């Protein structure tokens, strides 16, 4: 049981409001919201730190700590339980598609960590889930850079609370109700950017990784574009800053005109007869 939820304009977080197109039960008043939807969402704990000493198991069954995947590169973090019948699969599919379009390389420019929030998941279910996505995301280095973790309840609670990921078990459906999105973290484990929904634009994901890495990856073009684009925490997307774009366009126009004048003056000088 998964829901796409929208950013709350009041608190810069994902709210538990029903998604567009949600159908209320007969007789339900407009203010009534199913209990699971009142509990789920993303709290944007930007600049907060995740507990890197939290223990998990990787897809091979090896005991690891979250911090094993930090230290050198930005990390793209996704929460998903491996038997989810609906949106978890769409979230990771969308992530794999966005990653595949980017020119940034896994293992060189960033790491990917998927953590199950179901304590019943095991290395075996993690292995099966990873195999499907590595077959989809065939970039060199992907298998070594994309990690699928499982853990016990206390470890999961500790990480999800630090990351602001709120979810609940819905007993009637025997499924988890949870928000959808991915988080990009800095190499030292700070929460940098939240991208919401079940589709992630490659540009947004690239910008988030470049910013989280403090410019250690990407190009000068990325730096220039990030001057014109700004992360909007309400939408979990990057939007164009019109004034900055206009200033940049103005500077570019002046430079072009100045170059043109210099070139024309030089041509005129060379064309003038020598007296």
N, C-alpha and C positions, 0 to 999 in steps of 0.2 A: 504494500500500500504506500505509494509514493505520491507526492504532490509537488507541482511547480508553484512556488510562492513568490510574491512580488516584494520589492523593497519597501520598507515602511518609511514614508516621508518624514515621520516625526523623530525617528531614532536612528536613522542610518543603519538599519539592520534588516534582515529578512523577517517579514512578519508571518503570522500564522493565518492570514486571510486566505479564503479559498481562491484558487486560480480562476482566471477567466474561463467561462464555459462550465464551471462547476455546477452541477445540478443538485438543488436542495431536495430533501425528502418531502413528500406531500405533507402539508400542514406546518412545515418549518417556517418560523418567522424570519425576516431578513436579517435580524441581528443574531440569530442562532448560528453557531458554528460547531461542527463536529469536534468532540473533545480532542482527537489527535491533532487537528489543525491549530488548536489553541496553544499547543506545546512546541511545535516544530519551527525551525527557522535557523538563520545564520545571524549570530551577533558578530559584528565586525570588530574584532579585537586587534585592530591594526597597530603595529609596533609592539604588540605583546609577544611573548616568547612561548614556544611550545616546549614541553619537558623532554629534552633530548635523552635523558637517562631512562625513559620509559621502555620496559622490555616487551618484545614481541617475538614472533617466529616468522621467518621468511618462508617462501614457497618450498624450500628444500627441507624445512623442519629445523633449520639451524636457529639457535637462540641469538637474537640480535637486540640492539638498542636503536631507538629512533635516530639518535645522533650518528649512527654509522653511515647515514646517507647525507649528512651535512658536513660543512667545513670548507668545501672548495667551490661548490656551485649552488646556484639557486635550485630550489626544489618545488616541483608541482605536486601538490597533495590533493588526493581525491578520496573521499569516504564512500564506501560501497560495500554492501554485504553480498557475498558471492552467490547466494541462491535467490537474490531479488528477481522477481518475475517481470518487473516493469522498468522503472526509470533508472535504476543503477546501471543497467546495461546501456541505456541511451546516453547517460552521462559519460561513461567510459568510451563508448563508440564515438561520441562527439569530440572527446579529448583526443583520441587516437587520430581522428580525421584532421583536426586542427594542427596537431603536432606534425603530421605527415606533410602538410603544406609548407610549414616553416622551413627556412634554410638552416636554422639553428640545429645543432647536432646533439642527440642524447648521449650522456656520458662525457661529452666535452664541454657543452654549454649549460647543461642542466641535468638534474635527476628527476625521476618520476616515482612517487610513492603512493600506492593505493593501500588503504587500511580498512579492513572489515570492522564494522561496529557490531557484528553479531558474534558473541563469544563462543557460539557453537561452530563457527567456521574453523577449518583446520588447514594445515599445509597442503593436504590433498585437494581441498576445494580451491585453495589459492593457486595451486599448480594448474588445475584445469582452467581456471579463469585466465591466468597469464598466457597459457598456450594459445587461446583464442585471440588475444589481443596482439601478441607478438606476430601471429600469422597475418594480422591486419596491418600492423605498423611495422613494416619490413626494413626500416632504416637501419643501417649498420650501427651496431652498438646498442640497439634498443633492448635486446634481451638482458644485457648486463646492467643497463641503466634504469629499467623499469622493475620495481620491486612490489610484490604483493604480500602484505603482512596480515597475520591474524594474531589474536591475543586474548587474554582473559578479561573478565569484566572490569576490575579495577584499573588495568592499564588503558582499556578503551575509554572508560569514563574520564580518566585523567587527561588524555589527549583531546577528546572531543570537547570537554569543557574549556580547555585552554584555547582551542581553535574556534570556539563559539558555535559549534555544530550541535544543534538541538534536535533530538529525534525521540520517538516513543514507540513502544511495542503496542500494537493494536490487537488485543486478544480476540475480538470477534472475527477478524480476518486472518489472524495468525501471521501477520506481516508487520514490518516496521513502517511507520510513517516518518518521512524524513524530507528535508529540503534537497534541492539539486544545485550543484555548483562545484567549482574547484578553487583551491587556494594556492597562491604562489608565495613562497617564503624565501627569505634571504639565506645566504650560506651559513649564517650563525643562528638560524632558527627563529627569526622574527617574522611575524605575519605581515606580509606586505600588501597583497592585493587579493580581492575576492571577485571571482567571475561567476555570475549567477546564471541559472537556467539549464537547458539541455543542449544548447548550441553555443560554441565559443568561437568567435571570429579569430582567425590566425593572427590578424593584426593586434587584437587586444591581448592575446596570449603572449605574443612576441614582446609587445611593449611591457607587459607585466614582468616577464623574465628579464628583460634588459634593465628595467628599473630595480628589480630585486637584486640583481647582480652588481648594482652601482656602476653600470657602464662597463663592466669587465667583459661582457659579450656584446655582440651586435656591431653596428657600423656607425660611421659619422652621420649617415642618413637617418638612422634611428634616433640619434641625439637631436638632429634637426627637427624630425617629426614630433618628438616628444616635447619640443618647445611649443608646438602648435596644438598638441593633443593633451588633454588632462583627464586623469582618472576620476570618474564620477562614482563615489561610494554608494549613492542612492540607486544607481542602475547596475553597478558592477560592470561598467563598460568605460571605454575611452571616448571622449567627445572632443570635437574641434573647438578650440578657443578662437573665435572669430577675430577678436582684436589682435591677438598675437599673430594670427595668420596674415592679417592685413598689414601689420608692421613689417613682418618678414617679407611680404610681397613688395612693400614700399622700398625696403632696403635693396631687394633684388633689382627692382626697377631702376633705382639710382645707380647701382653698380653697372647695370647694362648700359644705361645712358652715358655714364662716365667712360666706360670702355669704348663705346661707339665714338664719342667725341675725341678720345685719345687716338684711336685708329685713324679717324678722318683727318685730324691735324697732322699726323705723321705722313699720311698719303699726300696731303696738300704740300707739306714741306718738301717731300721728295719729288713732287711734280713741278715745283717752282723752278724756273730757269735760273741758272747760276749767273750772276751779274759780273 
